Amino acid sequence: MFEEMSAKQVKKLHEEGGKISGVPVVSPHHVDVVNAQERLETIFEGRVNGKYVKETLIAKEYAESHHHFQTGSTLLDDIEQGKTIDFNDYR
C-alpha cells in the first residue's frame, strides 16, 4: 500500500488530501485502515492515529486517479518524484 513511500512522501500525500473538497469519496474499509496503519507505523517508527490513516488512504486513492493536465502523470507519481505540486493542475 505504502511500500515504496518515505515518511516525507506520506506527509505530502496527506497534506494534498486536505485540499480535496466537493469530491465524493468512498471511506476505506476497516481492514484496509488497519493494514495501512501497521505499514505507516513502520514508516514513521511510532503510533499513527486512525483518522490520519483514513485521510491518507482517501488522499492516495484520489492521487492515483487524477492526472496532470499537461504531463499526464498522476498526482501520486509526482509526489513520489518530489515535484512541486499545484493541486489545481490535476484532473
PyMOL commands that set and color helices and strands:
alter all, ss='L'
color gray80, all
select helices_A, chain A and resi 7-17+30-44+50-65+75-80+87-89
alter helices_A, ss='H'
color red, helices_A
deselect
rebuild
show_as cartoon
